[in-house]
Amino acid sequence: ARSQEFLFVFSIAWGLGIASLFSYIGLTIEAGALIAGVLLSVSPYSFEISSRMKPLRDFFIISFFLLLGAQMTIGSASQLIVPALVFSLFILVGNPLIVMSLMAVEGYTKKTNFLAGLTVAQISEFSLILIALGVKVGHLSSEVLSLMTMIGLMTIAGCTYMVIYSNKIYHKLSRHLDLFEKKGIKERKLKV
């Protein structure tokens, strides 16, 4: 770890090596890469590794989304827009309600519940990776990938705006959120 360049090269070699080992024994390289990343994350140098790998990670994330977009079947997009909207609305509303309910049980205030709930109003990129893997091995059709990609785009965009305007949204809905707060809870003001 004294040499940052060596740490960077070792991290790449470790990830590729474990992924190759998994491929050699008949498992997927994705699972190997995941295990390699988990093992690197528990090392005492995980913060240094993470900071060095960030540009490479960002490059591969961009590449993944380009590949995902290239695999979409645009011809079926008109048929998938209604199901994508329904699922997106369900996620944009349902996920925050679940989180708000769980946090209310734990005794948090309705504002804290609401703001935390908004941050989960999207599907994760990991679900897109799993769907793409399912298409790759032939378990799922490309229409499912297109549907999930559309849902991902809608929920990520929707969640972004909900988080940006969370305080304005909260002020408009606050009187309807009493259900998500135990009685007698006082919100503490933080000294800044």
C-alpha positions in Angstrom: 0.0 0.0 0.0 3.0 2.3 0.1 2.9 2.6 -3.7 -0.5 3.8 -4.9 0.2 2.6 -8.4 1.0 -0.9 -7.2 -2.2 -0.9 -5.1 -4.2 0.1 -8.2 -2.6 -2.6 -10.4 -3.0 -5.2 -7.7 -6.7 -4.3 -7.3 -7.3 -4.8 -11.0 -5.3 -8.0 -11.1 -7.2 -9.3 -8.1 -10.6 -8.6 -9.6 -9.7 -10.1 -13.0 -7.9 -13.1 -11.3 -10.9 -14.0 -9.1 -13.3 -13.5 -12.0 -11.2 -15.8 -14.2 -11.0 -18.4 -11.4 -14.8 -18.4 -11.1 -15.1 -18.7 -14.9 -12.6 -21.6 -14.9 -14.5 -23.6 -12.2 -17.8 -23.1 -14.1 -19.3 -20.1 -12.4 -20.0 -16.7 -13.9 -17.3 -14.0 -14.1 -19.8 -11.6 -12.6 -20.1 -13.6 -9.4 -16.3 -13.8 -9.3 -16.0 -10.0 -9.7 -18.5 -9.5 -7.0 -16.6 -11.8 -4.6 -13.3 -10.1 -5.5 -14.9 -6.7 -4.7 -16.3 -7.9 -1.4 -12.9 -9.2 -0.4 -11.2 -5.9 -1.4 -13.8 -3.9 0.6 -12.8 -5.6 3.9 -9.2 -4.9 3.5 -7.6 -2.1 5.6 -6.8 -0.2 2.4 -10.4 -0.3 1.0 -10.7 3.6 1.0 -7.5 4.0 -1.0 -8.6 1.2 -3.4 -12.0 2.8 -3.8 -10.6 6.3 -4.5 -8.1 4.8 -7.1 -10.8 2.7 -8.8 -13.4 5.4 -9.1 -12.5 6.6 -12.6 -12.3 3.0 -13.9 -15.6 2.2 -12.2 -17.3 5.2 -13.8 -15.9 4.2 -17.2 -17.4 0.7 -16.9 -20.7 2.0 -15.6 -21.0 4.2 -18.6 -20.1 1.3 -20.8 -22.7 -0.9 -19.1 -25.5 1.6 -19.7 -24.4 2.0 -23.3 -24.6 -1.7 -23.8 -27.9 -1.9 -22.0 -29.3 0.8 -24.2 -28.0 -0.9 -27.3 -29.8 -4.1 -26.3 -33.2 -2.5 -26.0 -35.7 -3.4 -28.6 -37.2 0.0 -29.7 -39.9 -1.6 -31.7 -41.7 -2.9 -28.6 -41.3 0.3 -26.7 -44.8 1.5 -27.6 -46.3 -1.7 -26.2 -44.2 -1.4 -23.1 -44.8 2.2 -22.2 -48.1 1.6 -20.3 -46.7 -1.3 -18.2 -43.5 0.7 -17.6 -45.6 3.7 -16.3 -47.7 1.5 -14.0 -44.7 -0.3 -12.5 -42.8 3.0 -12.2 -45.6 4.7 -10.4 -45.9 1.6 -8.1 -42.2 1.9 -7.3 -42.1 5.7 -7.0 -45.0 5.6 -4.5 -44.7 2.1 -3.0 -41.1 2.0 -2.0 -41.3 5.3 0.0 -44.5 4.1 1.7 -42.8 0.9 2.9 -39.7 2.8 4.2 -41.9 5.4 5.8 -43.9 2.7 7.6 -40.9 0.9 8.8 -39.3 4.1 10.1 -42.5 5.1 11.8 -42.5 1.8 13.7 -38.9 2.7 14.8 -40.1 6.0 16.2 -38.7 8.6 13.7 -40.5 11.8 12.9 -42.7 12.0 9.8 -40.3 14.4 8.1 -37.4 12.1 8.6 -39.5 9.2 7.4 -40.6 11.1 4.4 -37.1 12.3 3.4 -35.6 8.8 3.9 -38.5 7.2 1.9 -37.9 9.4 -1.1 -34.3 8.2 -1.5 -35.4 4.6 -2.3 -38.0 5.5 -4.9 -36.2 3.8 -7.7 -35.0 0.5 -8.9 -31.3 -0.2 -8.4 -28.7 -0.5 -11.0 -28.0 -4.0 -9.6 -31.4 -5.2 -10.7 -30.5 -4.1 -14.3 -27.3 -6.1 -14.0 -29.3 -9.2 -12.9 -31.8 -8.7 -15.8 -29.0 -8.3 -18.3 -27.4 -11.5 -17.0 -30.8 -13.3 -17.3 -31.0 -12.2 -20.9 -27.4 -13.2 -21.6 -28.0 -16.8 -20.3 -31.4 -17.1 -22.1 -33.7 -17.1 -19.1 -35.3 -13.8 -19.9 -36.4 -12.2 -23.2 -35.1 -8.9 -24.5 -38.6 -7.4 -24.0 -38.1 -7.9 -20.2 -34.8 -6.1 -20.5 -36.4 -3.2 -22.4 -39.2 -3.0 -19.8 -36.9 -3.0 -16.9 -34.6 -0.4 -18.6 -37.6 1.9 -19.2 -38.7 1.4 -15.5 -35.1 2.2 -14.4 -35.0 5.4 -16.5 -38.4 6.5 -15.2 -37.7 5.8 -11.6 -34.2 7.1 -11.5 -35.4 10.4 -13.1 -38.4 10.6 -10.9 -36.5 9.9 -7.7 -33.9 12.5 -8.6 -36.5 15.2 -8.9 -38.3 14.0 -5.7 -35.1 14.2 -3.8 -34.2 17.7 -5.2 -37.6 19.1 -4.3 -38.1 17.0 -1.2 -38.6 19.9 1.2 -41.2 21.5 -1.1 -43.0 18.2 -1.6 -42.9 17.6 2.2 -44.5 21.0 3.0 -47.4 20.2 0.6 -48.0 16.7 2.0 -47.0 17.1 5.7 -50.6 17.3 7.0 -51.4 14.0 5.3 -48.3 12.2 6.8 -49.4 12.1 10.4 -50.1 8.3 10.0 -46.3 7.9 9.7 -45.4 9.3 13.1 -46.0 8.0 16.6 -47.7 10.4 19.0 -45.5 12.4 21.3 -42.4 12.5 19.2 -40.7 15.8 19.2 -38.3 16.6 16.4 -34.9 17.7 17.7 -33.2 20.7 16.2 -29.6 20.2 15.3 -27.1 22.9 16.3 -25.0 23.8 13.4 
